[in-house]
Amino acid sequence: MIEDPLLELEDGLRYWKTRPKWPADLHNSFYRRRAEITDGLFTDTWWKQTLRDLHAWIATRNARHSDLTERFCHHRTDLQHAWASVIAPNLAGDITTVTWEQVCDLPALGARIKPTASGSGVFPSKLSHFIAPALFPVLDQTALPGGQGSYAGYFDLVRQTWAGTRAADRAALQERLTAEITNAGHDEPITGYPFVNKIVELRLIGRHHPA
């Protein structure tokens, strides 16, 4: 079957609207709030809010918050180093301007904060996404059901999906998503809104949940 990027996006948006806890502004206000508290220092205050967000995004399942906090504190300096050496130099770009090898240190730290026997990429992807939304896509069962595979593999899938999208379709997809965010009085997408990651996520959701 030939993929239709715009149809996939519409199907993804339709499915999104069936989920009562998923925000109508496609997390635009969430990204604005995250940008206001994320500065690479990884303070206790930052972690407290981040842990709440991770819990709300169902990323802390089967883990005690006290254990996650203890491991976060243990790796705080490592996170600061990853921010300075890996994340901050690439914040002006997005997932299309970096490779997995350039940015994998951050999700690797996420996997140490919440280790799992299966090596699940869900927690590392969401923690990394909260820190740098445009660089790191979210891995979960909605966009990629039936076993997510590795986070590295999903990262490359997002990059490859966008790379295989025609320039005209890319512009139309971003225009459509912008209209959806601003519909019903929502604010314009923030500077740095993760368009590529969100569009591909919605397309994959639409691909797996067609109308």
Summary of the structure (lengths in Angstrom):
residues: 211
radius of gyration: 16.7
end to end distance: 15.1
largest distance: 49.3
contacts: 628
relative contact order: 0.18
helix: 63%
strand: 0%
